[in-house]
Every structure is written in structure tokens, then in C-alpha cells.
Amino acid sequence: MAKKAGKRKKKVESVFLVCEETGDYNYTIRRKLGGEKLRMKKYCPRLRRHTVHVEKKK
């Protein structure tokens, strides 16, 4: 039996992590759909220190 080559449902989405202080798009991540917005401390190369980054969709 031949299987159909159909489209798969999206279970993950690509989002950007944006620095709150500079507005730079420093990271892209893939995460599961839904849930609340990510908010985490990550390294900002422009400021050369860790700052709060928030999730922003494409």
C-alpha cells in the first residue's frame, strides 16, 4: 500500500528573542505552539552583558 504524502500539522513555531533594552533580534528558537510569552535573561552582544529578552513572533 502506498502512503499519501500530505502536509503535516505544525507542532512547533519559530520565534525571535528580542532584547528589551536595545531592541536587537539576538536569538531565534523553535518552541511548541501556545503557552505564554517567553521572558528570559540572555546575553546581549551589543551591551556585552545579560539582559531580559522577550519573545516576538515572525
Backbone torsions as a table, in degrees:
resi	resn	phi	psi	omega
1	MET	NA	137.6	178.7
2	ALA	-91.8	135.4	177.9
3	LYS	-88.1	147.0	178.0
4	LYS	-78.4	140.4	178.1
5	ALA	-96.7	78.2	-179.1
6	GLY	-96.1	172.4	178.7
7	LYS	-75.9	142.6	176.2
8	ARG	-88.6	152.7	176.0
9	LYS	-77.1	143.6	179.5
10	LYS	-74.9	124.7	177.9
11	LYS	-111.9	-10.8	178.1
12	VAL	-131.8	156.9	176.9
13	GLU	-131.2	152.0	176.4
14	SER	-95.3	130.8	179.1
15	VAL	-134.0	157.8	177.1
16	PHE	-100.3	148.5	169.3
17	LEU	-106.2	119.2	-173.2
18	VAL	-110.3	132.5	178.1
19	CYS	-67.3	130.8	179.8
20	GLU	-69.7	-31.6	-174.8
21	GLU	-82.3	-40.4	-177.2
22	THR	-104.0	-23.7	-177.1
23	GLY	82.9	9.6	-179.5
24	ASP	-76.9	143.1	174.3
25	TYR	-88.0	94.7	-173.8
26	ASN	-92.5	-29.6	-174.8
27	TYR	-136.5	148.1	167.8
28	THR	-121.4	138.9	179.5
29	ILE	-136.9	159.4	174.3
30	ARG	-111.8	128.4	-179.0
31	ARG	-140.4	164.8	179.8
32	LYS	-66.4	152.9	179.5
33	LEU	-66.6	153.0	176.0
34	GLY	79.4	-168.5	-178.4
35	GLY	83.0	178.7	-179.6
36	GLU	-91.4	165.6	-178.6
37	LYS	-64.0	140.0	177.1
38	LEU	-75.5	145.3	177.0
39	ARG	-147.5	108.4	-175.9
40	MET	-145.5	160.2	176.9
41	LYS	-87.0	124.3	178.0
42	LYS	-135.2	165.6	-178.8
43	TYR	-77.3	131.6	176.1
44	CYS	-106.8	113.2	-177.0
45	PRO	-63.4	-33.2	-178.3
46	ARG	-67.1	-42.6	-179.3
47	LEU	-88.7	-13.0	-178.4
48	ARG	57.7	41.7	175.2
49	ARG	-159.1	171.6	178.9
50	HIS	-82.2	132.6	178.0
51	THR	-134.4	169.5	177.8
52	VAL	-77.4	130.1	176.2
53	HIS	-116.0	140.7	179.0
54	VAL	-119.6	156.4	-178.0
55	GLU	-78.2	138.3	173.5
56	LYS	-139.5	130.3	-179.0
57	LYS	-77.7	160.8	-178.7
58	LYS	-58.0	NA	NA
